[in-house]
């Protein structure tokens, strides 16, 4: 059973130790997570974020868009993997998919059996932009407006459908009160489940 932990930068994962996951599978991260830990695969769709990794001397594996791959002639840089569908409508196109979803695509491309999603919050934080790194270099200000999550939700659904034999597990603290996107239940998607973030590591220990 091949676990992939795809770490988003939503505020729900504040205080969670990502390093605790490394013993159980492959860790995929997005953008500024590299400031706090080295992940197995880091996705930086934004060129400025990719440049920040270089300036910081980050030596882990980094994936960026083909458009500016030539700007990074380093052994640890790679092009994003292609999406498993035709890119027709705007929300199905690679350029309109963020680093977090491209990290999920990479995990699936690498053959993950179980994809565990942490910090993929979707919704606003106190009515504003939800991101652990807001107000820091290369991020919007703390008072930036919330982002419409509709593209992210549709893109996840496309992954659920494209990989019916892969289990997707969304983890949140207080999962009981987390607002699930409309239609997201096990009756609609048999490969979708939800778990408490606070008990994730203890559950992994039992499985291991």
C-alpha positions, -999 to 999 in steps of 0.1 A, spaced: 0 0 0 17 32 -12 8 63 8 11 98 -6 7 128 18 -3 159 -2 1 189 20 -17 221 12 -11 254 30 -45 260 44 -46 272 80 -62 240 93 -28 224 94 -13 250 117 6 232 145 6 199 127 41 183 123 45 173 87 77 155 95 57 129 115 44 116 82 77 108 66 80 74 81 47 63 65 49 74 28 60 101 4 53 137 12 43 162 -15 42 199 -7 35 232 -23 53 266 -24 65 280 9 62 247 29 99 243 20 106 272 45 97 248 73 106 213 61 121 194 32 94 174 14 100 145 -11 85 165 -39 78 203 -39 56 220 -65 61 257 -73 39 267 -102 46 303 -95 80 314 -109 87 337 -79 82 308 -55 106 287 -76 131 314 -75 128 317 -37 138 280 -34 170 287 -54 178 318 -33 173 298 -1 196 270 -13 168 244 -12 181 212 -27 150 190 -26 131 180 -57 112 210 -72 86 209 -100 76 240 -120 56 249 -151 71 242 -185 67 279 -193 96 288 -171 115 256 -166 143 269 -187 149 296 -161 160 269 -136 190 249 -150 194 229 -118 195 191 -113 167 192 -87 142 210 -110 117 192 -131 87 200 -153 51 194 -140 35 162 -151 7 163 -177 -29 161 -165 -48 129 -172 -76 146 -192 -81 168 -222 -77 205 -212 -108 221 -227 -127 243 -202 -107 269 -183 -108 250 -150 -95 218 -167 -64 235 -180 -29 231 -164 -23 268 -162 -54 273 -141 -45 246 -116 -25 257 -85 6 241 -69 -15 220 -44 -35 203 -71 -4 198 -93 12 180 -63 -18 157 -61 -14 150 -99 23 142 -93 14 118 -65 -11 100 -87 13 99 -116 38 83 -92 14 55 -85 0 63 -50 -27 39 -38 -39 62 -10 -37 100 -13 -40 118 21 -50 154 18 -40 178 46 -44 216 46 -67 216 15 -93 238 32 -112 254 3 -130 279 24 -123 314 37 -106 320 71 -126 346 90 -139 359 56 -104 364 42 -77 345 23 -69 311 39 -32 305 38 -6 299 65 20 320 46 -2 351 39 15 384 45 49 369 38 72 372 7 55 361 -26 21 358 -9 -10 381 -7 -14 403 23 -32 391 54 -63 411 46 -66 398 10 -101 387 1 -110 350 1 -104 329 -30 -132 312 -48 -126 274 -44 -149 263 -72 -120 254 -96 -102 234 -69 -134 215 -61 -140 206 -97 -104 196 -103 -105 172 -73 -137 156 -87 -119 150 -120 -91 132 -101 -117 111 -82 -132 100 -115 -99 96 -133 -84 73 -105 -114 52 -93 -91 27 -77 -71 53 -56 -84 62 -22 -86 99 -14 -86 108 23 -93 144 34 -81 152 69 -93 182 89 -93 191 126 -129 188 138 -139 170 107 -175 167 120 -180 204 114 -159 209 83 -180 221 54 -177 194 27 -183 204 -9 -217 196 -22 -220 160 -33 -188 148 -16 -199 116 1 -191 79 -1 -223 72 -20 -212 95 -48 -175 87 -47 -167 53 -33 -130 62 -32 -135 93 -10 -133 93 28 -127 117 57 -105 115 88 -97 136 118 -63 153 114 -55 151 151 -56 113 151 -40 107 117 -5 98 129 -18 74 156 -40 57 129 -10 53 107 10 37 135 -17 11 139 -18 4 102 20 1 101 
